[in-house]
Amino acid sequence: EGMLGVIIKNPPLFKEEILSVNSNWFDALTAVIIDRLKSTNLSNFNFDQFVNSFDAPTSLKVEFIRLKSQELLGNFNDQELKSEFEHLKNRLEQKSLVANLASLEIDIKEAESQKDRTRLSVLLAEFNDFTQKLNVKKEKI
């Protein structure tokens, strides 16, 4: 919700950046809201129209996130909002990479137990790739 709060605070500011946000980083309801933001013209963003495009429970969540963002981010200028967005995005990417590494570790153990060298080679290459990406993300945080 933190990322969503930053975006909701000033949607036009994030019209380009939001396209790089992966909906899989979020719970299902937040992902729906993020996807709707991605498909909305943020240059002419109208909060009331946006919130009214959802069912009642989702609308309530969007309203709550907006109120929370106004409270927590009220004094943030555009540069600070962008900085917070990048920080949150890096943290979400890092968590995603860690989850992928954990899943790959299970697959690697399975390939080892089945003595499947071809699959093991592919999985180890993926594991190394994710590890390198994770190290880059840790440097940014």
C-alpha positions as CSV (number, residue, x, y, z in Angstrom):
1,E,0.0,0.0,0.0
2,G,3.0,2.3,0.5
3,M,3.7,2.4,-3.2
4,L,0.1,3.0,-4.0
5,G,-0.1,5.8,-1.5
6,V,2.9,7.6,-3.1
7,I,1.3,7.3,-6.5
8,I,-2.2,8.4,-5.4
9,K,-0.7,11.4,-3.7
10,N,0.2,12.9,-7.2
11,P,-0.8,10.5,-10.0
12,P,0.4,12.7,-13.0
13,L,3.9,12.7,-11.5
14,F,4.1,8.9,-12.0
15,K,2.5,8.5,-15.5
16,E,5.8,7.0,-16.8
17,E,7.1,5.3,-13.7
18,I,3.9,3.3,-13.0
19,L,4.5,1.4,-16.2
20,S,7.5,-0.3,-14.6
21,V,5.6,-1.4,-11.6
22,N,4.9,-5.2,-11.5
23,S,1.4,-6.0,-10.3
24,N,2.7,-9.4,-9.0
25,W,4.5,-7.6,-6.2
26,F,1.1,-6.9,-4.5
27,D,-1.9,-8.6,-3.0
28,A,-4.8,-9.2,-5.5
29,L,-6.8,-6.1,-4.6
30,T,-3.8,-3.7,-4.7
31,A,-2.8,-5.3,-8.0
32,V,-6.2,-4.5,-9.5
33,I,-5.8,-0.8,-8.4
34,I,-2.3,-0.6,-9.8
35,D,-3.4,-2.1,-13.1
36,R,-6.3,0.3,-13.3
37,L,-3.9,3.2,-12.6
38,K,-1.7,1.9,-15.4
39,S,-4.6,2.0,-17.9
40,T,-5.8,5.5,-16.7
41,N,-4.7,8.7,-18.3
42,L,-2.8,10.1,-15.4
43,S,-2.1,13.4,-17.1
44,N,-5.8,14.3,-16.6
45,F,-6.3,12.2,-13.4
46,N,-9.6,12.7,-11.6
47,F,-9.7,11.0,-8.3
48,D,-13.5,10.9,-7.9
49,Q,-13.9,9.3,-11.3
50,F,-11.1,6.9,-10.6
51,V,-12.5,5.8,-7.2
52,N,-16.1,5.5,-8.6
53,S,-14.9,3.1,-11.2
54,F,-14.5,0.4,-8.5
55,D,-16.9,-1.7,-6.5
56,A,-17.7,-0.5,-3.0
57,P,-15.0,-2.4,-1.1
58,T,-12.2,-1.4,-3.5
59,S,-13.4,2.2,-3.5
60,L,-13.1,2.2,0.3
61,K,-9.6,0.9,0.1
62,V,-8.6,3.5,-2.5
63,E,-10.2,6.3,-0.3
64,F,-8.4,5.0,2.7
65,I,-5.0,4.9,0.9
66,R,-5.6,8.4,-0.3
67,L,-6.3,9.7,3.2
68,K,-3.3,7.8,4.6
69,S,-1.0,9.2,1.9
70,Q,-2.2,12.7,2.6
71,E,-1.4,12.2,6.2
72,L,1.9,10.6,5.8
73,L,3.2,12.3,2.7
74,G,1.4,15.6,3.0
75,N,4.6,17.7,3.1
76,F,6.5,15.8,0.4
77,N,7.4,17.7,-2.7
78,D,7.6,16.1,-6.1
79,Q,11.3,15.1,-5.8
80,E,10.7,13.5,-2.4
81,L,7.7,11.6,-3.8
82,K,9.8,10.3,-6.7
83,S,12.6,9.3,-4.3
84,E,10.2,7.5,-2.1
85,F,8.7,5.7,-5.1
86,E,12.1,4.5,-6.3
87,H,13.0,3.4,-2.8
88,L,9.7,1.4,-2.5
89,K,10.1,0.0,-6.0
90,N,13.6,-1.2,-5.2
91,R,12.4,-2.9,-2.0
92,L,9.6,-4.6,-3.8
93,E,11.9,-5.8,-6.5
94,Q,14.3,-7.1,-3.9
95,K,11.5,-9.0,-2.1
96,S,10.4,-10.5,-5.5
97,L,14.0,-11.6,-6.3
98,V,14.4,-13.2,-2.9
99,A,11.1,-15.1,-3.4
100,N,12.3,-16.2,-6.8
101,L,15.6,-17.4,-5.3
102,A,13.8,-19.5,-2.7
103,S,11.7,-21.1,-5.4
104,L,14.7,-21.8,-7.5
105,E,16.5,-23.3,-4.6
106,I,13.7,-25.9,-4.2
107,D,13.8,-26.6,-8.0
108,I,17.6,-27.0,-7.8
109,K,17.4,-29.5,-5.0
110,E,14.8,-31.4,-6.9
111,A,17.0,-31.4,-10.1
112,E,20.0,-32.6,-8.0
113,S,18.0,-35.5,-6.5
114,Q,16.8,-36.5,-9.9
115,K,20.3,-36.1,-11.3
116,D,19.0,-34.0,-14.1
117,R,22.1,-32.2,-15.2
118,T,20.5,-30.2,-18.0
119,R,17.8,-28.8,-15.9
120,L,20.2,-28.2,-13.0
121,S,22.5,-26.2,-15.4
122,V,19.6,-24.0,-16.5
123,L,18.4,-23.5,-12.9
124,L,21.9,-22.6,-11.6
125,A,22.2,-20.0,-14.4
126,E,18.9,-18.5,-13.4
127,F,19.9,-18.6,-9.7
128,N,23.2,-16.7,-10.5
129,D,21.2,-14.2,-12.6
130,F,18.8,-13.5,-9.8
131,T,21.6,-13.3,-7.3
132,Q,23.4,-10.6,-9.3
133,K,20.1,-8.6,-9.7
134,L,19.6,-8.9,-5.9
135,N,23.1,-7.6,-5.2
136,V,22.4,-4.6,-7.5
137,K,19.1,-3.9,-5.7
138,K,20.8,-4.1,-2.3
139,E,23.3,-1.5,-3.4
140,K,20.4,0.9,-4.3
141,I,18.6,0.5,-1.0
